[in-house]
Structure formats: C-alpha cells, structure tokens
Amino acid sequence: MSLSNPIANMMSKILNADKAKKAEIELHYVSATADKILAILKKNGYIGEISKIESGEEIIVKVKLMGKINKCGIISPHFNVTSDNFEMYEKRFLPAKDFGMLIITAPQGVMTHYEAKEKAIGGRLLAYCY
C-alpha cells in the first residue's frame, strides 16, 4: 500500500482507534520521525506502551491506547516557527492556552513546542495533539 503521508496516516489511525475505544492499534509502516512522534505522545501521556515486532521484512508497531486523545493530526504545510511566535500557532491548532501540544522538528530533534520555548529555538511544525 502506498502512502502519500505516513505520519498523517498514523495520526489518523490513532485518533480513529482512540475514538472507537480500542485498546491497541497496529501500525505497519513507521518512519524515524513517526517513531519520535509516538515517543512524544507516550511521554506526554496520550498513548501507552509502544512495542515493535519484526515480521520478515515488515516492522509492526503496536501502540496501547488510553482514551486520552481528543484530537490529533498533522500540520500541513509544515510552517516555519520561531521561538517567539508559537502563540499564534497555539491559538490556531489548540483549543486553549496550555491545553495540548504542538510537535515540531528542529535541528536539535523532534520535540514539543514547550521544550522548544524552553530552549528558545524554532523549527517546523509537524503535528498537534490535545
């Protein structure tokens, strides 16, 4: 199966399964960036355990769902953001101040906008979750 945007596909599957109150979801294609996004979602309590199973040439990623996601998705196009203009994008993609998170990619790696503010760095917006 060809995917035009594997991260968008992953976020959509997670959101749909979480809304359907499923306990676990299997993802059949996960990139390094998607791996980092999953780790951020886990670290922030949106999803549970993540396990990888190698099945021949394919890697299956099992993600435990916790029913804590109201909405998540990708931000496209990936807007450039500086450390002093996160608030504009928080208002655009999140329902309230300090509710949810933006996920960015920066030269220092993939992180939440809270971490980027703390480090006073900018980057490109990838996704959001609340």
C-alpha positions as CSV (number, residue, x, y, z in Angstrom):
1,M,0.0,0.0,0.0
2,S,1.4,3.4,-1.0
3,L,1.0,6.2,1.5
4,S,1.4,9.8,0.4
5,N,2.0,10.9,4.0
6,P,2.7,8.1,6.5
7,I,2.7,10.5,9.5
8,A,-0.8,11.8,8.6
9,N,-1.9,8.2,8.1
10,M,-0.5,7.2,11.5
11,M,-2.1,10.1,13.4
12,S,-5.5,9.4,11.7
13,K,-5.4,5.7,12.6
14,I,-4.5,6.6,16.2
15,L,-7.3,9.2,16.5
16,N,-9.9,6.9,14.9
17,A,-9.0,3.9,17.1
18,D,-8.9,6.0,20.2
19,K,-12.4,7.4,19.5
20,A,-13.6,3.9,18.8
21,K,-12.3,3.0,22.3
22,K,-9.9,0.4,21.0
23,A,-7.3,-0.8,23.5
24,E,-4.5,-1.3,20.9
25,I,-3.6,-0.4,17.3
26,E,-1.1,-1.9,14.9
27,L,0.8,0.3,12.6
28,H,2.6,-1.3,9.6
29,Y,4.9,1.5,8.5
30,V,6.6,3.8,10.9
31,S,9.4,6.2,9.9
32,A,12.1,7.5,12.2
33,T,10.1,10.8,12.6
34,A,6.9,8.9,13.3
35,D,8.8,6.9,15.9
36,K,9.8,10.1,17.6
37,I,6.3,11.5,17.5
38,L,5.0,8.3,19.1
39,A,7.6,8.7,21.8
40,I,6.5,12.2,22.5
41,L,2.8,11.1,22.6
42,K,3.8,8.4,25.1
43,K,5.9,10.8,27.2
44,N,3.0,13.2,27.5
45,G,0.5,10.6,28.5
46,Y,-1.6,10.4,25.3
47,I,-0.7,6.8,24.5
48,G,0.6,3.8,26.5
49,E,3.3,1.3,25.7
50,I,4.8,1.0,22.3
51,S,6.3,-2.3,21.1
52,K,7.9,-3.3,17.8
53,I,7.6,-6.7,16.2
54,E,9.7,-7.6,13.2
55,S,7.8,-9.8,10.8
56,G,10.0,-10.7,7.9
57,E,10.7,-7.5,6.1
58,E,7.9,-5.6,7.7
59,I,8.0,-3.9,11.1
60,I,4.7,-3.8,13.0
61,V,4.4,-1.3,15.8
62,K,1.8,-2.0,18.5
63,V,0.5,1.0,20.4
64,K,-1.6,0.8,23.5
65,L,-4.3,3.4,23.5
66,M,-5.5,5.1,26.7
67,G,-8.6,7.0,25.5
68,K,-7.0,10.4,26.3
69,I,-6.8,11.9,22.8
70,N,-9.5,14.5,21.9
71,K,-7.9,15.3,18.6
72,C,-4.6,14.9,16.8
73,G,-3.3,15.4,13.3
74,I,-0.5,16.8,11.2
75,I,0.1,20.4,10.3
76,S,0.4,20.8,6.6
77,P,2.2,22.7,5.2
78,H,4.9,22.5,7.9
79,F,5.1,26.1,8.8
80,N,8.4,27.6,10.0
81,V,8.1,28.9,13.5
82,T,10.5,30.9,15.7
83,S,10.7,30.7,19.4
84,D,8.8,33.9,19.9
85,N,5.7,33.2,17.6
86,F,4.5,29.8,19.0
87,E,1.5,31.6,20.5
88,M,0.0,32.3,17.0
89,Y,0.1,28.6,16.2
90,E,-1.1,27.5,19.6
91,K,-4.3,29.7,19.1
92,R,-4.7,28.2,15.6
93,F,-4.3,24.5,16.3
94,L,-5.0,24.1,20.1
95,P,-8.3,24.7,21.8
96,A,-6.9,26.7,24.8
97,K,-3.6,28.0,26.2
98,D,-1.5,25.3,27.8
99,F,-4.0,22.6,26.6
100,G,-2.4,20.1,24.3
101,M,0.9,20.4,22.4
102,L,2.4,21.2,19.1
103,I,5.1,18.9,17.8
104,I,8.0,20.5,15.9
105,T,11.1,19.4,14.2
106,A,14.2,21.4,14.8
107,P,18.0,20.9,14.3
108,Q,18.1,19.6,17.9
109,G,15.5,16.9,17.0
110,V,11.7,16.4,17.3
111,M,10.1,17.9,20.4
112,T,7.1,19.7,21.8
113,H,6.6,23.4,21.5
114,Y,7.1,23.6,25.3
115,E,10.6,22.2,25.0
116,A,11.4,24.5,22.1
117,K,10.2,27.5,24.1
118,E,12.4,26.4,27.0
119,K,15.4,26.1,24.7
120,A,14.5,29.3,22.8
121,I,14.6,27.6,19.4
122,G,12.4,27.4,16.4
123,G,11.7,24.8,13.8
124,R,9.0,23.4,11.5
125,L,5.5,22.4,12.8
126,L,4.8,18.7,12.3
127,A,1.7,17.8,14.3
128,Y,-0.6,18.7,17.2
129,C,-2.4,16.7,19.9
130,Y,-4.8,17.5,22.7
